[in-house]
Amino acid sequence: MVFALYRRQQERGWTAGMVEGIERALEAAGTHAGPARPPSFVFIDLAGYTDLTDTQGDAAGARLAGRMSSMVERVVADHAGTPVKWLGDGVMVHFRQAGQAVRATLEMVDAAPVIGLPAHAGIAVGPVVMQDGDYFGRAVNLASRISGAAVAGQTLVTGPVVDLADDPALSFREVGPIELKGFADRVTVFEAAATGRQPAGA
């Protein structure tokens, strides 16, 4: 059974690597073209979760993760999103539209301190490959990386998200090009906020 699980994980790694390689090759050749309205992917994580489990124990961490799960399920359902996979103190979510992704993510980041800890998030859009209920592609990796670059209370998004999230209730402030692990070129990111609200990183 252990060997079968290892083999399955290896296959998933190969799929992710192949998709990433194909996307990079197409992009370098100038022939990469995705759908006009590509899907959006969100990674949202709780800040300080490891410290909490260290000081208060695994039971406290499990209770917090449960509250996080309930909150995410409620907010995501309100914005036509779908949780893809849970990552202990975080979650990856799929949305069909960028505007829905940004609005839902801002709501989740705002709600996170109420359940126990602040959160940070990243959003990217782009074509992907779906396999066994999971998604693979540059957009998924990018959303994960920029989530890791965000500070507590902050939601970072890519330029294409800004272009597609045509909503007067949303505002975006350029943070600037940042270096991300696994990406050769620096990526320009923006901080999302509800119109009239002060961004977390301002």
Secondary structure in CASP SS format (residue, H / E / C, confidence):
PFRMAT SS
TARGET T0000
AUTHOR 0000-0000-0000
METHOD secondary structure of the structure
MODEL  1
M C 1.00
V H 1.00
F H 1.00
A H 1.00
L H 1.00
Y H 1.00
R H 1.00
R H 1.00
Q H 1.00
Q H 1.00
E H 1.00
R H 1.00
G H 1.00
W H 1.00
T H 1.00
A H 1.00
G H 1.00
M H 1.00
V H 1.00
E H 1.00
G H 1.00
I H 1.00
E H 1.00
R H 1.00
A H 1.00
L H 1.00
E H 1.00
A H 1.00
A H 1.00
G C 1.00
T C 1.00
H C 1.00
A C 1.00
G C 1.00
P C 1.00
A C 1.00
R C 1.00
P C 1.00
P C 1.00
S E 1.00
F E 1.00
V E 1.00
F E 1.00
I E 1.00
D E 1.00
L E 1.00
A C 1.00
G C 1.00
Y H 1.00
T H 1.00
D H 1.00
L H 1.00
T H 1.00
D H 1.00
T H 1.00
Q H 1.00
G C 1.00
D H 1.00
A H 1.00
A H 1.00
G H 1.00
A H 1.00
R H 1.00
L H 1.00
A H 1.00
G H 1.00
R H 1.00
M H 1.00
S H 1.00
S H 1.00
M H 1.00
V H 1.00
E H 1.00
R H 1.00
V H 1.00
V H 1.00
A H 1.00
D H 1.00
H C 1.00
A C 1.00
G C 1.00
T E 1.00
P E 1.00
V E 1.00
K E 1.00
W E 1.00
L C 1.00
G C 1.00
D C 1.00
G E 1.00
V E 1.00
M E 1.00
V E 1.00
H E 1.00
F E 1.00
R C 1.00
Q C 1.00
A H 1.00
G H 1.00
Q H 1.00
A H 1.00
V H 1.00
R H 1.00
A H 1.00
T H 1.00
L H 1.00
E H 1.00
M H 1.00
V H 1.00
D H 1.00
A H 1.00
A H 1.00
P H 1.00
V H 1.00
I H 1.00
G C 1.00
L C 1.00
P C 1.00
A E 1.00
H E 1.00
A E 1.00
G E 1.00
I E 1.00
A E 1.00
V E 1.00
G C 1.00
P C 1.00
V C 1.00
V E 1.00
M E 1.00
Q E 1.00
D C 1.00
G C 1.00
D E 1.00
Y E 1.00
F E 1.00
G C 1.00
R H 1.00
A H 1.00
V H 1.00
N H 1.00
L H 1.00
A H 1.00
S H 1.00
R H 1.00
I H 1.00
S H 1.00
G H 1.00
A H 1.00
A C 1.00
V C 1.00
A C 1.00
G C 1.00
Q C 1.00
T E 1.00
L E 1.00
V E 1.00
T E 1.00
G H 1.00
P H 1.00
V H 1.00
V H 1.00
D H 1.00
L H 1.00
A C 1.00
D C 1.00
D C 1.00
P C 1.00
A C 1.00
L E 1.00
S E 1.00
F E 1.00
R E 1.00
E E 1.00
V E 1.00
G E 1.00
P E 1.00
I E 1.00
E C 1.00
L C 1.00
K C 1.00
G C 1.00
F C 1.00
A C 1.00
D C 1.00
R C 1.00
V E 1.00
T E 1.00
V E 1.00
F E 1.00
E E 1.00
A E 1.00
A E 1.00
A E 1.00
T C 1.00
G C 1.00
R C 1.00
Q C 1.00
P C 1.00
A C 1.00
G C 1.00
A C 1.00
END
